[in-house]
């Protein structure tokens, strides 16, 4: 398993064979002032999986994607892409 993934204490979120998931979101919380837009969100998306994000207006869909691409900073939690912290990949964008 990737050493950086081990250091993030995300046991149970790796693929068979020790390969990290393509996208890991662990206990993500995002706030706008005193308003919690996302609270304690955890999920993993592996290679080849398709995912839909649905919900009513104001549910936090856009906030989630803004956090995933680094436009807003999480209040707490971790976002890993291929086992690396989000900022590690900015040179690829």
N, C-alpha and C positions, 0 to 999 in steps of 0.2 A: 504494500500500500504506500502511496505517496506520503512522505514524511510531513509535508505541510498539512495534508488532510488529517493525519493523526493528531497534530498539534491543535486542531480546531475541535476535537472531541465530538465528532459526528459519527460515532459508532452506529453501525446498522444502515448507513446511507451509502455504502459502496457496492459496486456491482460484484458479481461472482468473479473470482480470480483476483480480487483486491483492487480492481480499477475503480477510481472514483466516478460518481455520477457526473453527467455533463453539466448539470445545474443543480446546486444544492442551496436551498434557502432554509435557514435554521433560526427559529425564534425571532423573526424579523418584525420590528415595530417601527413605525414612522409616525411622527407627530407634526402637526402644524400648530405651533403655539401650544395651547392647552387641549387641542382636539387630537385624539388618537385616530388617525386615518387607517392604520393597519396595526393590529395588536397580536403579537406572538404567532406569526404565520410560519409554518414549517412544511416543506415539501421537497421532493427530488424529482428530477426529470432525467431519464436515461436516454442513451442513444437510440434513435428510432421511434421513441414515443411521441405521440401527438397529444396536445393539451389544449383545452379551451378555457378561457377565463370569462365567466359570465356573472352577471349580477345587476341589481338595479342601479340607477343613478346614485352617485355618492357612496357606493360600496367600497371604493378603493382600488378599482381596476387600473386606472391611469396612474395612481400613486404607486402601485406595485411595479408597473413597467418603468416608471421614472426611477425608482430605486434600483431596478435590475440593470438599467443602462448607466447608472451613476449620476443622473441629473439632480437627485436629492439624496442626502445622507440619512441612513437609518438612525433612529434614536437608539436602538439596540439590535443585536442579532448579527448574523453572518450571511454573506452571499458568496458562494464559491462557484467558479466556472472551471471545469476540468480539474477540480481540486485546488485551485488557486484563488486567493482573494480577488474580488472584483477589480480593484485598481491595477492588478498585475497585467490585465489584458488591454488597458487603454491604448497601448502602442499598436495594437492590431486593428483599431477602429479607424 
